[in-house]
Amino acid sequence: MQPTITLNANDAVSARKALEALMLPPKKRFWILKDLGRWEIRNTRSRIKRQKDTKNKAYDKRKKGEGAVLTSFANGMEPYVKNGAKDLDLTWKSRIQAKKAAVHQQGMTETVTARQHIKSQNKRFGQPDYEAQATDEQAHALRRLGYKIRRKDGGFNRLSKRNIQKRLTLGQAGLIIRMMRSGSPKGKQSWTIETPERELLGTRKELVTKRLLRNIEKAKHR
């Protein structure tokens, strides 16, 4: 959301009030827009809590699980007043969080390759040690997949999680899991991620204008 002090010129009252606001000292203009931003933050948090967008339509549910969506975006917002206290930029303090919010706000379909995913994970968590012992999660996954080893008499043994971790490295366990799930040592090389549009920001224009005009009147008497 980037509301500015310039209002609809067709609205004589709004246009006059906008001109009045521009004549106010910078500190008062700053307060007008800062308060407008905080008001929109409260509206955004209310939408997330109610799980409804700017048109009062329920957000699309998660593909997996039943939890509420967008809850991580309820905090971290900040209204930035710019351009000599004439513009308001409402966004998140964290650039990463702001980018993620933009994806949900507009909706996006993205194709991600295995190489991109690995690079992203390495940047986030660091390069894994493939010679290290298999993790508890890997051992659990292998047991669920039915991983067994052949005995000398030709039969098969199902190993405990502890034995799997003793026998396999992180790299070996990862390769076996991939082959058991996909039938290929390379696994899936690309996949499509679809993020439905879930509008967080964007209170109706008439309500924004009403709040802005209210702030202008209050600022004149501060």
C-alpha positions in Angstrom: 0.0 0.0 0.0 1.4 3.4 -1.0 -1.3 6.0 -0.4 -0.1 9.6 -1.1 -1.3 13.0 0.1 -2.7 13.7 -3.4 -6.3 12.8 -3.4 -9.0 12.4 -6.0 -9.2 15.8 -7.8 -12.9 15.2 -8.7 -13.7 15.4 -5.0 -13.7 19.1 -4.3 -13.6 18.6 -0.5 -10.8 16.1 -0.8 -8.7 18.2 -3.2 -9.1 21.3 -0.9 -8.1 19.3 2.1 -5.1 17.8 0.3 -3.9 21.3 -0.5 -4.4 22.3 3.1 -2.3 19.3 4.2 0.5 20.2 1.9 0.7 23.7 3.6 1.1 22.1 7.0 4.5 21.9 8.7 6.5 18.7 7.9 6.0 17.3 11.4 2.3 17.5 11.0 2.3 15.9 7.6 4.6 13.2 9.0 2.0 12.5 11.7 -0.9 12.4 9.3 0.7 9.7 7.2 2.4 7.8 10.0 -1.0 7.4 11.8 -2.6 6.4 8.5 0.0 3.6 8.2 -0.5 2.4 11.7 -4.3 2.3 11.0 -3.7 0.2 7.9 -1.5 -2.1 10.0 -4.3 -2.7 12.4 -6.7 -3.4 9.5 -4.2 -5.9 8.0 -3.8 -7.7 11.3 -7.6 -7.9 11.6 -7.8 -9.4 8.1 -5.2 -12.0 9.0 -7.0 -12.8 12.3 -10.3 -13.2 10.4 -8.6 -15.0 7.5 -10.4 -12.8 5.0 -9.0 -10.5 2.3 -9.7 -6.9 1.4 -13.0 -7.9 -0.3 -14.1 -9.9 2.8 -13.5 -13.2 0.9 -12.0 -16.1 2.9 -8.3 -16.9 2.1 -7.6 -20.0 0.2 -6.7 -22.8 2.7 -3.3 -24.5 2.9 -2.8 -27.5 0.6 -1.5 -29.4 3.6 -2.8 -29.1 7.2 -5.6 -27.0 8.6 -3.7 -24.1 10.2 -4.4 -20.4 9.6 -2.5 -18.8 6.7 -0.3 -15.6 6.6 -0.1 -15.5 10.5 3.7 -14.8 10.2 2.9 -11.5 8.5 0.8 -10.1 11.3 4.0 -8.6 12.9 7.0 -6.8 11.6 5.1 -4.1 9.5 6.3 -0.5 9.5 4.9 2.6 7.9 7.7 4.6 6.3 6.9 8.3 5.6 9.0 9.5 2.6 9.4 12.3 0.0 9.3 15.2 2.5 6.4 13.7 4.4 4.2 13.5 1.2 4.3 9.7 0.6 3.6 6.6 2.8 5.2 3.3 2.1 3.7 0.5 4.3 5.9 -2.6 4.2 7.8 -5.1 6.4 11.1 -4.3 8.2 12.6 -7.6 6.8 13.1 -7.5 3.1 12.7 -11.3 2.9 9.3 -11.1 4.7 8.3 -8.2 2.5 9.1 -10.2 -0.7 7.1 -13.2 0.7 4.2 -10.9 1.5 4.2 -9.5 -2.1 4.0 -13.1 -3.4 0.8 -13.7 -1.4 -0.6 -10.3 -2.1 -0.4 -10.8 -5.9 -0.3 -14.6 -6.2 2.4 -16.3 -8.2 3.2 -19.5 -10.1 6.9 -20.3 -10.0 9.0 -23.2 -11.4 11.9 -24.1 -9.1 14.7 -26.4 -10.2 16.6 -28.8 -8.0 19.8 -26.8 -8.5 18.0 -23.6 -7.3 16.5 -25.3 -4.3 19.9 -26.8 -3.2 21.6 -23.5 -3.6 18.9 -21.8 -1.6 19.1 -24.4 1.2 22.9 -24.3 1.3 22.8 -20.5 1.6 20.2 -20.7 4.4 21.6 -23.6 6.4 25.1 -24.0 5.2 26.8 -26.8 3.1 25.8 -30.2 4.6 28.5 -32.7 5.6 27.5 -35.7 3.5 30.0 -38.0 5.4 28.3 -37.3 8.7 26.0 -39.8 10.3 22.5 -40.1 8.9 20.1 -37.9 10.8 17.3 -39.1 13.1 14.8 -37.7 10.5 16.4 -39.7 7.7 16.4 -42.9 9.8 12.7 -42.4 10.5 11.9 -41.8 6.8 13.8 -45.0 5.8 11.9 -47.1 8.3 8.6 -45.6 7.0 9.6 -46.4 3.5 10.3 -50.1 4.5 14.1 -50.0 4.1 15.7 -53.4 4.8 19.1 -55.1 4.3 19.8 -58.5 3.0 20.9 -61.3 5.3 23.5 -64.0 4.5 20.7 -66.6 4.2 18.9 -64.5 1.6 16.3 -63.0 3.9 15.9 -59.4 4.9 16.2 -57.5 8.1 14.4 -54.3 9.0 16.8 -52.1 10.9 16.1 -49.9 13.9 16.6 -46.2 13.6 19.8 -46.5 15.7 21.3 -49.2 13.4 20.4 -47.1 10.3 22.3 -44.2 11.7 25.3 -46.4 12.5 25.5 -47.9 9.1 24.7 -45.0 6.8 26.1 -41.5 6.2 23.9 -38.5 5.6 24.7 -38.7 1.9 24.0 -42.4 1.6 20.7 -42.1 3.5 19.6 -39.2 1.3 20.4 -41.1 -1.9 18.5 -44.2 -0.7 15.4 -42.1 0.3 15.4 -40.4 -3.0 15.6 -43.7 -5.0 12.9 -45.3 -2.8 10.6 -42.4 -3.3 11.1 -41.6 -7.0 12.9 -44.7 -8.4 15.7 -42.5 -9.7 19.0 -41.5 -8.1 18.5 -37.9 -9.4 15.0 -37.5 -8.1 12.7 -34.7 -9.3 14.6 -32.0 -11.2 12.0 -29.3 -11.2 8.6 -28.6 -9.8 5.9 -25.9 -9.9 4.9 -23.9 -6.8 1.5 -22.2 -7.0 0.8 -19.4 -4.4 -2.8 -18.2 -4.6 -3.6 -14.5 -4.3 -4.3 -13.6 -0.7 -4.6 -9.8 -0.3 -3.2 -8.6 3.0 -3.0 -4.8 2.3 -5.5 -2.5 0.6 -8.3 -1.1 2.6 -11.1 0.4 0.4 -10.1 3.7 -1.1 -13.1 5.6 0.4 -12.1 4.4 3.9 -8.5 5.4 3.4 -9.6 8.8 2.1 -12.0 9.2 5.1 -9.2 8.4 7.5 -6.8 10.7 5.8 -9.2 13.6 5.9 -9.8 12.9 9.6 -6.1 13.0 10.2 -5.7 16.3 8.3 -8.4 18.0 10.5 -6.8 16.6 13.7 -3.3 17.7 12.6 -4.5 21.3 12.0 -5.4 21.6 15.7 -2.4 19.7 17.2 
